[in-house]
Amino acid sequence: MVSPSKLPTDLVGWLAYIEALHPKSIAMGLDRVNSVKQRLNLTKKFPIIIVGGTNGKGSTCAMLERVYSAAGYRVACYTSPHLLAYNERVRVAEKNASDQDLCSAFAAVEAARQDTELTYFEFATLAAYWHFTQSTIDIAVLEVGLGGRLDAVNVFDPDCTIVTSIDLDHMDFLGNNRESIAYEKAGIFRKGITAICGEPNPPHTLIEHAEKIQADLKLINQDFSFQSKGQSWIYSDLLEEVTDLPFPALAGDFQLYNAACVIAAVHAMQDQLFVPIDHIIEGLKTVGLAGRFQKFNQQRTVILDVAHNPHAAAGLALNLSQNACKGRTLGVFAMLADKDVSGVVEILNSKIDVWYLAGINQKRGATAQQLQAIVQEQSSSAEVHNFVDTTAAYRQACIDATENDRIVVFGSFFTVADVMRMLPSAS
């Protein structure tokens, strides 16, 4: 352990410190986290909803946070990654934790850690939960970082769990097919606890695991469902039907899957925290989440979307089709090299008129040249421009864009964050 006098004194220092603690950025397993959790005496003081899935986790957490907040509850919300500031990951009563709060939480974890090596995410998860126990809250919403079964969030016992979607991502850790990935995600389920699945085609491994541990599994299109009806939609389950619901303020038809999961979870938790339908409606109408088909109207339309795998790219492609523009679509694109770049490009190739490719200043970042090879392999006639970083690519796209064109920035959280910092309304 480091001498207390040599520990960091500010948030920047703490983040650098915890990043250097473990030789690996990802190390699967719960033993380390559990041991430190016990030393911290992190007992359960409030109901917990754990949210996992390939895509849609952030949107689902945001809707849960907004719905329960609209009903007057103090909500703790832990999500990842962040866009502009680490503080975004840890929220209480819809406000980001302060630097001082986070430093206090990190210091508490460090004091209890002893000689246990924790990864960045493990340390961060324990610190977030410790902060929640020091705050006055009514419910906590915890987002899984990777997988579920061996994710640090899974050391806490939920009162309800949600798996939003299941697709291929993080295959080095979760397996190379939907069956193995589904099994990992189903690891957040618990015996006798409502387990909601918003994936319309769930692999048998998820269902079998739920049955084996006797979780109260609720499947979309079987135990609950939704139906669009003009300018509103209908939610129904085995007990009731809710009509005339507003579409969520988050763009995309696929958000109805997430919204249906949210209502199913709220209904499952009604005995613990009652939420009237008016507050569900208010929550859906007022929810916001940065970087999910987020529009900025500068001299031309700028759209930011963190889509970083084929499943998310399909959602972005659909949104672009449903929100057509008169001119061209200029794509500012940068991705991590260990993601399915080819799959994302294949889905969005027909939607992008001009590609502005950039490197990412991260160890895992693909270079613009690597991206160009993939784009031109799929479309030899594609118009491609290469840049050293996202900001340079975005600046050129702004110069080239005419009045009727739009700029779409996508490929990773890093990509979106770099451009978001350049936008006046995001500062």
Disulfide bonds with the S-S distance in Angstrom:
none
